[in-house]
Every structure is written in C-alpha cells, then in structure tokens.
Amino acid sequence: MLVRRYGATVQAVETNFDARAMNEIGFRRSGAWSIPTPEFESGYERVRGVELTATAEGDVQGEAEERMLASLEEQLKQVLAELADGELLLVESEPGTDYPKTRERTTTQVIQGQNRLYFEWTIDPPLRLGVYRPRSA
C-alpha cells in the first residue's frame, strides 16, 4: 500500500500524475487507511529506501512529458508489487524541501531544412520512497 504523511496522520494515497497540472507529480488521499503518525513511527520500521526518476524525449512537448510520468508511475507500481505482506511504501519526499519536479530542456533541431523544437523531460530531484514493515515484538 502507498501511504503519505499528512500532518498528524499517515494515510493511504493514490497516484495523481498529470502532465496538465501545476504540480505534475501528485498524490490524493484514498481514505482506505489511516493511522496517527506517532503510532506509525512506533509500530513500523524502515527497511530500505527507493529513489525513482524518469526521462523522456520527443518532438511533441505534452506527449514526451506524459511518457515520462507514465514511466514514473510504472516504476512505482513495480515497487508496490514487490512489497512483502504487511509492508507499506511511504512517500518521503516533502513539499518545499526535496519534492520531485519535472524539468524540461528544449533544443532546436534542423530537420529537412526546417527548425523543429525537441523536448527532453527529466524528474529532479528523484521521488524518495521508504519501505516500512511492522516492528517485530
């Protein structure tokens, strides 16, 4: 399950990656699970960290950005699929400090004598996630 801290609670979230949004890499609360943060911190231990990033390029700006976000979401789904029973995947990237952002680099290419724009998209800094499991008694 994918979770994120919201103030005094840790809640289940779903991805909301949208190339048309101001904040392209987003998460929305699903309401499926919630636990107070102190209870989470005392009941779960961090097993390992994961950093995800993606790149894409192409001659259509929106399509390249959508491919990059789709790649990031596929990587995230793969990490979720590999979790053991009872493990949680916590979004550790914090808004305002190290939250991932999409970065675009545009270059001009000459194709058949015409100037064409070419777009390269990356995510920087990477999306930081932590795998947590219940503490053993």
SVG drawing of the C-alpha trace seen along z (x, -y; Angstrom):
<svg xmlns="http://www.w3.org/2000/svg" viewBox="-12 -27 32 38">
<polyline fill="none" stroke="black" stroke-width="0.4" points="0.0,0.0 1.2,-3.5 1.0,-6.0 2.0,-9.6 2.2,-11.8 -0.5,-14.4 0.1,-16.4 -0.7,-14.2 -1.6,-11.1 -0.2,-8.7 -2.8,-8.0 -3.2,-5.7 -2.9,-7.6 -3.2,-7.0 -1.0,-8.5 -2.2,-11.6 0.4,-12.1 -1.0,-14.7 1.1,-16.5 -1.6,-19.2 -1.4,-20.0 0.7,-22.7 2.2,-20.0 2.5,-17.1 3.6,-14.6 0.8,-14.4 -0.9,-12.1 -4.5,-12.1 -5.9,-10.5 -7.9,-7.4 -9.5,-7.1 -8.7,-3.4 -6.3,-3.5 -5.1,-6.0 -3.0,-5.8 -1.8,-8.6 1.8,-9.5 3.2,-8.6 1.5,-5.2 3.1,-4.7 6.5,-5.7 6.4,-3.3 4.7,-0.5 6.7,-0.4 10.4,-0.3 12.1,-1.5 13.5,1.5 15.0,-0.4 14.8,-3.4 13.9,-3.7 14.5,-6.7 12.6,-6.9 13.3,-9.1 12.3,-9.0 13.2,-10.6 11.5,-11.0 12.1,-13.0 10.3,-13.8 9.2,-16.4 5.7,-16.9 6.0,-18.6 2.9,-17.2 3.4,-13.6 7.0,-13.5 6.0,-14.7 3.1,-12.2 5.5,-9.4 7.9,-10.4 5.1,-10.5 3.8,-7.1 7.3,-5.7 7.5,-7.0 4.1,-5.5 5.1,-2.1 8.2,-2.1 6.1,-3.0 3.7,-0.2 6.6,2.3 7.9,1.3 4.4,1.7 4.1,5.2 7.4,6.3 6.3,5.4 6.0,8.3 2.8,8.9 2.3,6.1 4.9,3.7 4.0,0.1 5.5,-2.3 5.8,-5.7 6.3,-8.9 9.2,-10.5 9.7,-13.5 8.5,-16.6 6.9,-19.6 9.1,-22.7 12.3,-20.7 13.0,-17.8 9.7,-17.3 10.2,-16.0 9.7,-18.4 9.5,-17.9 12.3,-19.6 12.2,-20.4 15.1,-21.2 14.2,-22.4 16.6,-22.3 16.2,-23.3 16.9,-20.7 17.1,-21.2 15.0,-18.5 14.8,-18.7 15.8,-22.3 13.3,-23.4 13.8,-24.3 12.0,-22.0 11.8,-22.0 12.8,-18.9 11.8,-18.3 13.7,-16.4 12.0,-15.8 13.5,-14.6 12.5,-14.5 14.8,-16.2 15.1,-15.6 14.0,-11.9 10.9,-10.7 12.0,-9.4 10.1,-6.4 10.6,-4.3 9.6,-0.7 8.3,-0.1 7.2,3.1 5.6,3.7 8.1,3.9 8.5,7.3 7.6,7.6"/>
</svg>
